[in-house]
Amino acid sequence: MSKERISTEAGFAEAFATAAPGSLTEGRIRVGSFASGAEIVLPFLILKGAKPGPCLWISGQVHGNEINGIWAALDFMEGLDPAELSGSVVLSSTANPLALDARRKTAPQDEQDLDQTFPGNANGLVSDQMSAALFAAAADCADVLISMHTMNNLFYSDPYAVYKLHPDSGIDEAKLFSMIRHFHPVVACRMNVAPGAGELPGNIPGALDYQMLARGKPAFMIELGSGSETDEGCVALGVAGLHGVAAEMGMIAAPQRKPAEKLRRVARRTHVMTREGGLFRTANRPAMKVEANRPLGTICSITGRPMAEPAMAQDVLIIGIRKDPVVHTGDRIAFVALEWTDVSV
């Protein structure tokens, strides 16, 4: 970012409270340290508008190999004029610096999925302590939180949204859709957090967005393409979406573009695994519908012998499809919607 910035050693709460109108403040939330003495910190930026207003918090990543959201947030903040901004934009570039430095999804120190550890535990494993430090700051000052993600780097994926509904939040689907629509996602997936729902293993209610909803704060996820890369098209879409949310919140005068008039709401989705190993090949891409019993792709042996044509017994809509051709038994080859409808927003 080319904007002039003020560096601070203050804690986040003090830095946020004392940031001058029209300023850009850079700081760090201290978590702990390594044996060498090197500190474990969560970097943040605070862009304080010249006029009072709400706080939009952007979490650039919680998984260390998901990069596009960081770029989108930085570019969004670079394009804002503090003199015309009402309120504050906060960016926590990474909630998981240990995973980022290791170029991987999870911190190698404990292998926890950080987005299953919120609101965190200040006396827990290092991932629990990182999530506790971030959540303590965000829960106090954010009015809206957007958690940026990507699909992993083995898949083709177009930007899409994921949202959850908390029974005690007072925030309904329409409220979330009013913001999600600005990203023009190929689908908006409602994620079931009930125990045993089967979509993903682990503590799904421990997601950052769900725990913010539990505090009565609108929050959702944007999956901005594939991981371990910079996709400028996805970044630009993310920037436009963030502008739209800021306009929706009354922080800026107008969005960069008109929001979507319809969203494709996905009520149920699943991963498709392969029973055979080999080389996977497909012409299918995200947002394509594949009819029942039609192959999602083909798998051949390393010598070219046909092995399998994985298919589903019902029509599916592709959310992500494998681009890494090397597959083993049990590997994911596709992420598909099983139930979807178009809704006006």
Secondary structure, DSSP 8 states (H G I E B T S, - for coil): --S--EE--S-HHHHHHH--TT-EEEEEEEEEE-TTS-EEEEEEEEEE-SEEEEEEEEE--SSTT--HHHHHHHHHHHT--GGG-EEEEEEES-S-HHHHHTTSSS-TTT---GGGSTT--TTS-HHHHHHHHHHHHHHHH-SEEEEEEEE-TTEEE--EEEE---TTS---HHHHHHHHGGG--S-EEE---STT--SSSS-GGGSHHHHHHHTT--EEEEEEEESSS--HHHHHHHHHHHHHHHHHTTSSS--SS---SEEEEEEEEEEEE-SS-EEEE----TT-EE-TT-BS-EEE-TTS-EEE--B-SS-EEEEEEE---EE-TT-EEEEEEEEEEEEE-
